[in-house]
């Protein structure tokens, strides 16, 4: 990570990872996220940075936490989907067994 502050313009630029910027998202009037082709955050531009600098470390930690969460979810998503499908299958099987037991008692 690299942090640059341009005093004359009062702009802070935070480089999270290298790569071409393919888009951006304004998250507040003076804070813009720079995104790559996968919509991952690669940089942050803060205008009037002297007004928000005291909050930047907290904001960066929030972004890192969100990135860790997204990464963790991406790594486990297939397993979660498979587990949910298995549970669904088991519920349907149990429901069909209960119907079968009721029919046996009525015979």
N, C-alpha and C positions, 0 to 999 in steps of 0.2 A: 504494500500500500504506500502511496506517495501523496503527500499533502502540500499544495502550493498556495501561497497567499499573495495576491497582487494588490499591494497597498494602494497604489494610485487609483485603481478601479474599485477597490474594496470588494474584491471577488476572491473566494476560496474555491479551489478546485481539488477534489479528492479523487485520485485514481485508485480504483479497487483492483482492476485487472486490465492488462493491455489488450488492445483489439479495436477494430473499427466500430464506431458508434453507428447504429442502424435505426435509432429512435430515441425518444426521450419522453419523460412523464413529469409534469410539474406537480409536485406534491404539496406545495404551498406557494404563495406569491413570489418568494425569493429563492426557492429551492427546487432544482430540477435534477432528476435522475437521468443518467445517460445509460442507454440500454444497447446490448449487442443483438445479433440476429436471433438469439433464442429468448429475447426479452429478459435477460439476466442483467443485473446492475453492474456496470463496469466503471461508473464514475458518478460524482455528485458535484454539481455547480451551485455555489451559494452566493447570491448577490447581497450586497449590503452586509457582508459577513461580520463586520465588527459588531452588529446588533445581535447576532445569533451564535457567535463563537463559543460562548460559555456553555451552550447546549449541544455543540457538535459531538463531543465524546459520547454522550448518552445516545445521541441519534445514530452514530456509527455502530455502537454496540447493539442497538435495536435492529439495524440492518444486517449485522453479522448474525444475530440470533435468528432472524427470519431466513437468511441464506442457509444456516445450519438446518433449520426445520425443513425447508424445501428440499435440501439435499437428502436428509434422512427419510422424508416421505417418498421421494423419488426412488430411493434404494429399496424401500419396503412395500411400495405400492402393489407390485405384482403378488407378493405374499399375502397382503391384506385382502386383495380381490379374491385370490384362491381360497383363503380361509372363509370369506363371506359366502362364496359359492358352495363350499362344503357344508357350512351350517344350514344354508337354505335347502340343500339336498336332504340333509338329515331331518330337518323339520318336516319337509314334505313326506319323507318316509315314515316318520312317527305318526303324522296325521293319517296317512293311508292305513297304517297298522291299527289305529284306534277305530277307524271306520270298519275295518275287517273284523275286529273283536265284537263290535256291536252287531254286525250282521250274523256272526256265529251264534250269539246269544238268542237271536230272534228265530233261529232255525229249529 
